[in-house]
Amino acid sequence: MTDYSGLRALAKLIRSFEKEVKGANLMILFHEHREEIARHIVEGLLGDDLSHKIRIETSSGEYMNQLAILRLARNEYTFSRDHQGVFISEINEYTCRITPHSHGILVYHQDYPGVIYDVSRVLAENQINIFSMNVSREQKGKSALLVSLTDEEIPVTLLTKLEKLPQVRQVLSLQPLN
């Protein structure tokens, strides 16, 4: 049996950089355990704040590893699972693998040669070790997302430094919330 409690931590992580949950929509894709999946995501997203409502729908289709899709304002997050556990597998059209309790960053940028080097260099200069990195883009030279998971928390001062890199639009911290 799969432990879905990591979905709560992932939803808390999303809430840390998605300040507005008004109008949130949760599509449950997995047939079995749909109530448990929905409960963990809603609890993680709302916590004790019962002033917001989340619209929950279910899909009649069967999806290999995908569990749910959360839509918040302009962003869409896909939750998936595999033999290692649950994770965020997509943010909008960008593929990624963000596990519960991850440290790291999301770097939204225009695709350019050297982005991996630029981000890695800044982290390495500050003794931050990358254990996983994923870069996904719309197409060459267009919008892209670099997801870097690290062993250490990334200080706020480094977020500012990373935002000053060429063609970087936004840097979001993936600091786990308790």
N, C-alpha and C positions, 0 to 999 in steps of 0.2 A: 504494500500500500504506500502511496506517495504521501509525504508530509507536505501539506500546503501552507504551513505556518510562515514559510519564507515569503509568501505573497504579501503578508502584512508588512514586513520590513521593506519590501520593494515599493509598496504603495506609500509608505512613510517617506521613503527616499524621493519619490515623485512629488509628494506634497511639499518637500523642502524647497523645491524650485518652481513649483506650480502654485502660486499664491491664491489663485481663484479656482474654486471647484463648482461654482454655480453653473448649472446646466450640464454637469458631468453625465456621461452615458457609459454604461458597462455592458458589453456584449459577452455573455458566457458561451464559449464555443465547445466545451467539453461536456459530454452528456452525463457521465458519472460524477458524483460529488459536486454538482453545480452549486448547491446551497453553501457548502463549505468554502468553495472557491470564492463565491461572491462575498461571503461574510468576512473572510480574511482581507480581501482587497478593500471593501468598504470600511472596515475597522481601521485599517492602516491609513486610508486616505482621510477619513473624518475624525478619527480618535474619539474624543468626548464631545465634539462639536456636532450637535444634532440639529443645528439650524439649517443645514443643507440637506438636500435630498439628491440621491443618485438614481437615475433611471436605469433599471436593470432589464435587459432583454436576453433571450436565449436563442441560439441558432439550432436549426433542425439538422444541420450538416454534421459530418464527422471530420475532425481535423487531427492529423497525425500527432503533433506535439503541442499545438497551440491550445491554451486554456481559456484565454479571455483577451478582449481588446477594450482598453479604457480610452475614451475620448474626452479631452478637456480643452475647451476653447479651440485653439489652433493645433493642438498636439494630440497624437494618437500613440498609445503604448500597447505593445503586444506582449502578453505573458505566455511563457511556454514552459515545458518541462522535458527532461530526459532522465537518463539513469543517474545523473549527478544531482538532480534536484530541479527547483524552479528558478526562472530567470526572466529578465526582460530581453526579448529577442529582436524587437524592432522599436525604433522611435521614429514616427512618421514613416518615410520610405527607407530609412537607413537601418541596415542590419547591425546587430550588436549582441553582446552577451554580458549582461549586468546581473551579477548574482547578489543574493541578500547580503547585507553587511559589507558591501564593497567600499573601498576607498578609491578615489580616482577623480577623473574629470571628463566632462563632455566638452569638446571644442568644436563649435559650429564655425565654419569657414568657407571661403571660396577655394575650390580645389587648386592646388599649385604644387609644382615639384619642390620637395624639401620640407613639406609640412611635418612629416614624421620626424625628420632630423631636428627641426626647430623645436618642436614640443619635447622630444626626448632629451635634447641638449639642456633645455631649461630645467627639466626634472633632475637629470643626472648632476648638473652643477650644484644642485641643492640636496644631493644625497638621497633622492627619492627613487626607489627601485620599481620599475614597471614589470608586472608579471603577466599582463595580457593587454593587447592593443588590437583595435579593430578600426579600419577606416572604410567608410562607405560614402558613395557620392551619387548624385543624380546622373551626371555624365562628366566627361573630361572638362575641366575648367569651370564647372558649375558648383552649386551648393554641395557641401560635404559635411560629414560628421566624423570626428576622430574620438573614439572612446578609449581612454587609457585607465586601466585598473592598476593600482599601486599597493605596495606593502604598507606604506605609511600614509598618514593623512597629509593633505596638501595645504600648507598655510595660505591664508587669504592674500598675503603679499605676493605669492607666486601666481595666483589667479590674475591679479592685475598685470603682472609681468607677461603672462601668456596672452592676455587680451591685447597687448601691444604688438604682437607678432603680425607679420604681413597678412592681410586679408582675413584676419580672425574677426568674426562678428560678435561672438559671445562665448564665454567659458563658464560652465556650471560645475559646482563642486558635488561630488558623489560621497558625501560624508554620511555614514550610517547614523541613524537616529535610534535612540534606545526606547 
